[in-house]
Structure formats: C-alpha cells, structure tokens
Amino acid sequence: MLLVGCDSVPMSEPGGGTPSIVGAGAAGGIQLQAGDKLKVTVFGEDKLTGEYEIDPGGSLSLPLAGTVQAAGLTKPELERLLSKKFSSANYLKNPKVTVEILSFRPFYVLGEVQRPGEFPYRAGLSVMSAMAIAGGNTYRASRSYVLIQRAGEQGFSEYPMSPTTPVYPGDVIKVPERYF
C-alpha cells in the first residue's frame, strides 16, 4: 500500500514555531529512518528495481550503487543520491530513479488509553487520530495534553491534545493520568 501526501508541512507548535524533529525535513518532507520499507525503481533496469528496507544503521544496500546512508534523507534527496551513485560509477547514463515509500516505521501509544501498543503509521496522523486508533482515553486520562518523544530525541515534550498536533513515524505518545 502506497502512502500518498507524505510531503506535508509540519504543524506549528503552541509557541508558534515548527517542531524541530527528525520526522520533518527542511523541505517539509518526512525524513527516512531505519525500518522504513521502500521500493526503488530504476527505469529500464529491471534487475536494479526492487523492495528494500533501511537497516538499523540507517543504510540502504542496492546492486551497483552499493551501500548508501538513507536515514535522515527525504524521498527526493534519496532519489537524487541514487541517481548520482548509478551514474558516477559509469554503470548507467542519466539514470531515472524513483523511490516509493511502502511503509514507515510504526508509532507507539502508551499510558491512559484503552489499547496501548504499536500501530502502523499513516500519512496525516494527528494526536487525536492516534488516540482513536489506540481505542480512546481511559477515564483517568489527561484531557488537555500528551507527552511525545520524537524519533531521535532523548526525552518527552508536552504537546496539546489537539487534532492539529501532528504525529510522525517512530513517535512515542504517552497519555498521562490527570489529577482531579
């Protein structure tokens, strides 16, 4: 299943800035990370076309191109890098490379939800939709904020419980208990 519209611009944080996270690239695209599954198509070269997964070290290994560091790149950046790799070794002249994202790494919801656990990422996911996927709040859940640990960050940050708060691949969402 292909994800469409993955190049969305990140939503603003309550303070007015955009989140500084690994999930959103400078051009607004989601950055690839370990565990993402890709389909690389090299037009006219069926033996180079295939499905690949970014390994835990962030690398992607392809025939003729070798091993490239894919983690941290957006889809268009990886396409340019692979085209350059194929043409720099004089294997192909002016290669046309496309990268399709088959699936992103999952996100996690824990704390005061009905079904905590791991869930597949979908484009356009928000905190409210992620909580609905996890079965909704328990009666003890905070109704005003959640804690999110973004991919590549050390700790949790507080975000408003809002349909405009985005969720990115690899996020860990913790719904805290409210205090009466």
C-alpha positions in Angstrom: 0.0 0.0 0.0 1.5 3.3 -1.0 1.3 6.4 1.1 0.1 9.5 -0.7 0.7 13.0 0.5 3.6 12.2 2.8 5.3 15.5 1.9 3.1 17.6 4.2 4.4 20.6 6.1 4.7 20.1 9.8 2.1 21.9 12.0 3.1 24.7 14.3 3.8 24.2 18.0 1.9 26.2 20.6 4.7 28.7 20.8 4.3 29.5 17.1 7.4 27.6 15.8 7.6 24.4 13.9 8.7 21.3 15.6 12.4 20.6 15.3 12.2 16.8 14.9 13.8 14.1 12.8 10.3 13.4 11.3 10.2 16.5 9.1 12.8 17.5 6.6 13.8 21.0 5.7 11.7 20.8 2.5 8.7 19.7 4.6 9.0 16.0 3.7 9.3 13.2 6.2 12.8 12.0 6.7 13.5 8.4 6.2 14.8 6.3 9.1 15.7 2.8 10.0 12.8 0.3 9.5 11.2 2.2 6.6 10.4 0.0 3.6 11.0 1.4 0.1 10.5 0.4 -3.5 13.3 1.7 -5.7 12.6 1.8 -9.4 15.4 2.3 -11.9 13.6 2.8 -15.3 14.8 0.4 -17.9 16.8 -1.7 -15.4 14.5 -4.4 -14.0 17.4 -6.1 -12.2 18.0 -3.0 -10.1 14.4 -2.4 -9.3 13.2 -3.9 -6.0 11.9 -3.5 -2.5 14.4 -2.6 0.2 14.4 -1.8 3.9 16.6 0.7 5.6 18.7 -1.3 8.1 19.2 -0.4 11.8 22.3 1.6 11.0 20.3 3.8 8.5 21.9 2.3 5.4 20.3 1.0 2.2 22.2 -1.5 0.1 21.5 -1.8 -3.7 23.1 -3.6 -6.5 25.7 -1.4 -8.4 25.0 1.6 -6.1 26.5 -0.2 -3.0 25.6 1.0 0.5 24.2 4.5 0.9 23.2 6.3 4.1 19.5 6.8 3.6 18.5 7.7 7.2 17.9 11.4 7.5 17.1 12.0 3.8 13.8 12.8 2.3 12.4 10.8 -0.6 13.6 13.3 -3.3 17.0 13.6 -1.7 17.4 9.8 -1.8 16.3 9.7 -5.4 19.0 12.3 -6.3 21.6 10.4 -4.3 20.9 7.1 -6.0 20.8 8.6 -9.5 24.2 10.1 -8.8 25.6 6.8 -7.4 24.4 4.9 -10.5 25.9 7.4 -12.9 29.1 8.2 -11.1 30.4 4.6 -11.4 29.7 4.7 -15.2 27.1 1.9 -14.9 24.2 3.9 -16.3 24.0 7.1 -18.3 21.4 9.6 -17.0 19.5 7.0 -14.8 15.9 7.8 -13.8 15.3 6.6 -10.2 12.1 6.8 -8.2 11.6 5.9 -4.6 8.2 4.9 -3.3 7.6 4.6 0.5 5.8 1.3 1.0 5.6 1.7 4.8 7.0 3.9 7.6 8.2 2.6 10.9 5.3 2.4 13.5 4.3 4.8 16.2 3.5 3.9 19.8 0.8 4.9 22.2 1.1 4.2 25.9 -0.4 5.4 29.2 -4.1 6.1 29.7 -5.6 4.6 26.6 -7.8 1.6 26.1 -5.3 -0.4 23.9 -1.7 0.8 24.3 0.8 -0.6 21.8 2.4 -0.3 18.4 0.5 0.9 15.4 1.2 1.4 11.7 1.9 4.9 10.6 -0.5 6.6 8.2 0.0 10.0 6.4 -1.7 12.9 8.1 -1.9 11.3 11.5 -2.6 13.7 14.5 -2.6 13.1 18.2 -6.4 12.8 18.3 -6.5 10.2 15.5 -3.6 8.2 17.1 -5.6 8.1 20.3 -8.7 6.9 18.5 -6.6 4.1 16.9 -5.5 3.1 20.4 -9.1 2.8 21.5 -9.6 6.2 23.0 -8.8 7.6 26.5 -9.5 5.9 29.8 -11.5 7.9 32.4 -8.2 8.8 34.1 -6.5 10.3 31.1 -5.5 13.9 30.8 -7.8 15.8 28.5 -5.5 18.8 27.8 -2.0 17.5 26.8 0.1 14.5 25.8 3.8 13.7 26.1 5.6 12.9 22.8 9.1 11.6 22.3 10.0 12.3 18.7 12.4 10.0 16.8 16.0 11.0 17.6 15.0 12.9 20.8 16.1 11.8 24.3 13.1 12.8 26.4 9.4 13.6 26.2 8.0 17.0 25.3 4.5 18.3 26.2 2.0 18.9 23.3 -1.6 20.0 23.4 -4.2 17.3 22.9 -5.4 18.7 19.6 -6.3 17.5 16.1 -3.7 19.9 14.8 -0.8 18.3 16.7 1.0 16.0 14.2 2.3 12.5 14.8 5.3 11.3 12.8 6.7 7.8 12.1 8.6 6.5 15.2 6.9 8.8 17.7 6.1 7.5 21.2 2.9 9.1 22.6 2.3 8.9 26.3 -1.1 9.9 27.6 -0.6 10.9 31.2 -3.0 10.5 34.1 -5.0 13.6 35.0 -5.1 14.9 38.6 -8.5 15.9 39.8 
